[in-house]
Amino acid sequence: MSRIHLSKADVTEVEEHYLLDAVRSGWVAPLGPHVDAFEAEIAARVGVTHALALASGTSALHLGLLELGAGPGTAVIVPSMTFAASAMPVVYTGAEPVFVDALRGDGNVDPGLLMEAIDTLQAEGTRVVAAMSVDLFGRCAEYDQIVPGLQERGIPLIEDAAEALGAAYHGRPAGSFGAAAVFSFNGNKILTTSGGGMLLSNDPDLIARARYLSTQARQPVDHYEHTEVGYNYRLSNLLAAVGRAQLSRFDGMLARRRAIRQMYVDGLSDLPGVSFLGRDDESRGDDEDNCWLTCIVLDPAVTKVSPPQLIAALAGEDIEARRLWKPMHLQPVFAETRSFVNGQSGQLFDRGVTLPSGSALQDDEIERVLKVLKTTLAVAR
Ligand SMILES: Cc1ncc(COP(=O)(O)O)c(C=O)c1O
């Protein structure tokens, strides 16, 4: 029996073919035709006019934040329930992150608390330059409330859609909300370049400046001239080729993640005390969620099994599962950071487990996971 991973890269001979093409073309550099085409193809898919391919989602967030004015003496609102890479780039800029807690149903940022945080900080005289949303585990945040609330307050949105390529909110694609948005193409994501990311915006100047900063802030003259500090953040042409191969297969990979979610839902429906993160809102069907990772939430009043116990049982059968993100306001590195907490993200961390969800997983592998889940959760009731 082979090991079942959480979200292993789904690569085929299509990726091999594109990669070989890039190597043979001689464009073995952080620029080239595959980079240009990858930017254009992702932008078209998301319905945004401009895109910049970068070395990681983290570097895309860094540049996006800089462009929105994050720096010393400013604050940026960040959802607490996320991977640390949402918050770290805020610190790189010299700005202070301020964390906001989550909605119980899907773990995305609580829009009411987000607005409360901005109003409180502004009333105290803090310069809030941007608010970040995270489309958690591939499910969009509540943009019907977030977008108008931020517009009213004149605060630009940066959308961390690192996990959410292919997701949508009431028909509008993830990555199209806000002044700037970010995707990650890390090895565990729904579409991967092994490592990589992208910054998207409808503002050509924002992307042009980020492009300039991403190439060491070189002035457009015939010698090496620099008037400010830049970064080396571009994506390799080889990796962009892999990304384009993945994009050519993307609809199939997306459908497979959704089919895997459905297998879990069908397989666990009669287990009391088990619910699925992000399935509480009838108006937002699974077809809008990219189902990057399927997460279950265990109700301690009904099942005695804890997330660590369940993860250990799965590990015993060579199956990888993990806890949900540990909220940023509970992280030692951010112990001194201001936060607006309602308890929901902490509860999801205590109760949630992410299940193997990679699009290369076969039905018999999901059955193997389901068998362990059912036996473990049934025994302890
Ligand atoms: C929510 C979120 N933001 C940002 C990132 C950072 O992306 P990357 O790993 O490409 O730097 C990730 C994933 O790693 C993520 O899950």
The ligand as a MOL file (V3000), in Angstrom:
LIG
                    3D

  0  0  0     0  0            999 V3000
M  V30 BEGIN CTAB
M  V30 COUNTS 16 16 0 0 0
M  V30 BEGIN ATOM
M  V30 1 C -3.3910 31.3830 2.3720 0
M  V30 2 C -2.0030 31.3540 1.8190 0
M  V30 3 N -1.3750 32.5100 1.6070 0
M  V30 4 C -0.1430 32.5530 1.0940 0
M  V30 5 C 0.5380 31.4030 0.7480 0
M  V30 6 C 1.9320 31.5300 0.2460 0
M  V30 7 O 2.1590 30.9830 -0.9950 0
M  V30 8 P 3.6260 30.4420 -1.3740 0
M  V30 9 O 3.8410 29.1620 -0.6550 0
M  V30 10 O 3.5290 30.2560 -2.8570 0
M  V30 11 O 4.6100 31.4970 -1.0170 0
M  V30 12 C -0.0930 30.1550 0.9420 0
M  V30 13 C 0.5000 28.8680 0.5800 0
M  V30 14 O 1.5680 28.4610 0.7510 0
M  V30 15 C -1.3820 30.1310 1.5100 0
M  V30 16 O -1.9990 28.9720 1.7520 0
M  V30 END ATOM
M  V30 BEGIN BOND
M  V30 1 1 1 2
M  V30 2 1 2 3
M  V30 3 2 2 15
M  V30 4 2 3 4
M  V30 5 1 4 5
M  V30 6 1 5 6
M  V30 7 2 5 12
M  V30 8 1 6 7
M  V30 9 1 7 8
M  V30 10 2 8 9
M  V30 11 1 8 10
M  V30 12 1 8 11
M  V30 13 1 12 13
M  V30 14 1 12 15
M  V30 15 2 13 14
M  V30 16 1 15 16
M  V30 END BOND
M  V30 END CTAB
M  END
